[in-house]
């Protein structure tokens, strides 16, 4: 259990550079349990760099990171995932030749309890475990309104539906903290509304804490509990949506003068 007052995620003075390019410079923030914390900024501001450092796809040159009070700065990516940090990606990474249900079942592999021998002969405990995992996946399919596409190969589905399958695969890993990297990029208005409603359901019904990276400011302002704004790898604002929306540096760097109130 997370002790009261301890943030779910704490990032302190994160530094990341690629050669002579400083991608992140002394970025610090906290994510509280149960909230939707949005990260905004222009292209190249360092948003994805931050989450890639959290998941250990990148190794920062400086700073510390703590998850549920535990230092995770040096942990490898597989340990990070097992602790309960899941994510989706800007570019969908699915098994396109497999069906929706098979993609989600693949994400449950780490939860299988039988030995490799029991799984190989598929008898007794292995068969019962397969049924248990399938029930979990079927519940996720219903939660994401993907029942009509259950047996559809991902490669023939629309981009918006594939985004939902990608989200389902992340949820299948039972994360405590879910990082969504531009979940609504490239989808139409109808699918955006569906995704927005799903994100709120994930927070409210499943109690999962969310880090949201998204360019659609109307959606960010509607969904987020708090927002951090970046520009050129530096934090320029953090606070409630209305505070960040009217912050002079955010308006200048990203939102544009027309949103000032």
N, C-alpha and C positions, 0 to 999 in steps of 0.2 A: 504494500500500500504506500502511496505517495504521501509523505508527511505534509501537514498543513503548512503553507507558506513557502514550500519548496517548489520552484517552477518545474514543469515537466521537462523543458529543454532550456538550457542556459548556454549562450555563446558569448565568449569574452575575447575581445581584441583579435578577431580573426583576420589573418593576413594571408593573401594568396597572390603569387605572381607567376607569370610565364615569361621567362627570360627577363627582358627589361620592361614588360608590361605589368603594372600593378592592378590586378583584377579586383582585389578586396583590400581595404586598408582600415585596420583597427575597428572592425564591425562588431558591435555587441548588441545583444537583445535577449529577451526572455519570452518563452511561450508558456502560457498558463494552462493547466489541465482543463479540458472541456471547451476551450475557445477555438474560434476560427481566426487565425493570425495571418493576415495577408502581407505579401511582399510585393511592392510595385516599383516601377522605374522604367526608363527608356530601354530600348534594345542595347545590350552591352553594358548595362549598369552593374551587373554582377549577381542578379537574382538566382539564376541556375547554378552559378559558381558556389553560392552559399549552400544550396541543398546537396550539391555534389560533394562538398566538404563534409556535410553531416553524414551522408551515406558512404563516404570514403571512396568515391570514385576519383576524387582529387585529394591530395595530401597537402594541407596548408603549411606554410612556412612558419606561422606563428599563431598564437592564441590557444584557447582551451574550450572544450565543449563538454557539457554535463547533461546526462539524461536521467531523470528521476533521482538526481543527486549523485549519480555515479559518473566518474570521469570516463569519457569515451574517446578522447582525442586520439589515442593510439590504437584503438581496436580496428580489426579488419572489417570489411563490408559484410561478411557473412555473420559475424558476431553482432553487428549493428542491427541487422534484420531480425536475428533471433531475440534481441532485447525488446523488439516491438516497434521498430521504425520502418514503415513501409512507404512506397511512393509509386506514382505514375511518372511517365516521361513525356517530354514535348513531342517526341516522335514515337509512335506506338510500337511496342515491342511484343508482338503476339506470335503464336505458332499459326501462321495463316492457313496451313493445310489441315488444321484440326478444327473440330466443332467448338462451339461456345462452351459446352459442358466439359469437353476434354481440356480446353485451355485452363478452366478454373480448377479442374482436378489436378492438373500439373502443378498448380500453385500450392496444393495441399500436401505435396510429397514429404515435406519436412515433418508433418504431423503423424505420419504412419508409424505405428508401434511394432508390428511384427518384424521378425528378423528377415534378412534378405532371402534365406532359404524358405521360410514360410510364404513369403510373397512369390517366390519362384514357382512353388507347387500350387499356390492359390487354393489353400484348403484350411478349414477351421478358422483360426484366429485371423488369418489374412483375409478371408472372405468376409468375416464380420467387420473387420476394420474398413475394408473397401465400402461396405454398405454404410457405415457410419460417416465416412468422409463424403460419400455421395449425397447423403441427406443434408449435410452442411452446404454443399455446393448448390443443391436444388433450392434451398432456402435463399441463398444469395441470388440465384437466377430470378426468383420471384420478387425479391427486394428491389432488383434493378429493372423489373418489368421486361425481362428478356425471355420469358417463357415461349413466345411464338418462334424464337430463333434458337432454341435450345440445341438442336441437332444441325444447325446451319454452319457450314464451314466459314471461318472468319474472312477468308479472302474474297467472298462474294457479298459481304455485308457493306452497308454504307459507312462512311467515315465516322459519322456520329454514333452509330451503333458499336463500331469497333472501339470508340472511346469509352463507351459504357462497359464493354467486355474488359478493357484494360483496367478500368476502375475496379471491376469485379475481381480480377486476378489479384490486385493489391489488397482488397478486402479479405480475400480468401486466406491471406497470411496472418489474419487476426492482429492487425497493428494496434498499438496504443496511440501512436502518433502517425498520421497519414499525411504525406507531402504530395500535393497535387500541382504538377508543373504544367500550367496552361491547359487545364482540362477542357476548355471551351474553344480553343483555337481551331479554326477551320470548320466549325459546325454552323448550321443555320439557326435562325432565331428560335424555332420550335425546340430543337435539341438543346439549345442553351438553357431554355426555361426548364426543360426536364432535368438537365444536369444540375442546375442551381437548386432545384427542389430536392434532388438526390443528396447533394452535399449537406443541406440542412437536415435531412433525415439521418444521414450518417452521424452528424453531430448530436442530434436530439434523441434518436432512437437507440443508436449503438454506443453513444457516449465517447466517441473517438475524437481526440484533439486533432485539429487540421491546420497545416500550413498551406496557404493558397497563393500560388503565383498566377496572376491573370492580368491581361491588358484591358479587358472590358471594365471601365471604371464604374459604370452603373451597377454592374453585378458585384464588383468588389465592395462598393459602398453599401449595398443592400445586405450582403452576406457576412461581412467581417465584423468581429468584435473590436479588433485593433488592427492597425496598419503600420508597417514600416516602409519608408520610401528611400530608395537608393539612387545615387547618381555618380557615375564614374568610380564605382567601387566603394563609395563612402555613404554612411547613413546621413541623410539630411533631415529626416523627420520621423517621429514615431508617436502614436497616440490613437485616440478614437477617430473613426472615419471622418467626422465633421472637422476635427482639429487638423488632420492631415490634408483634407480637401482644400482648406483655406490657408494652408501654410505657404508663405511667399516663395520659399525655395522650391517647393513641390510644384506650384503653379508655373514658375519660371522654367523648371527643368523638364516637366512632364505633362502636366494637365492642360496648360494653355490658359490664357487670360480669360477666356469666355466662361470658365467655371467658377471664377471668383465670386464670392457672395459677401 
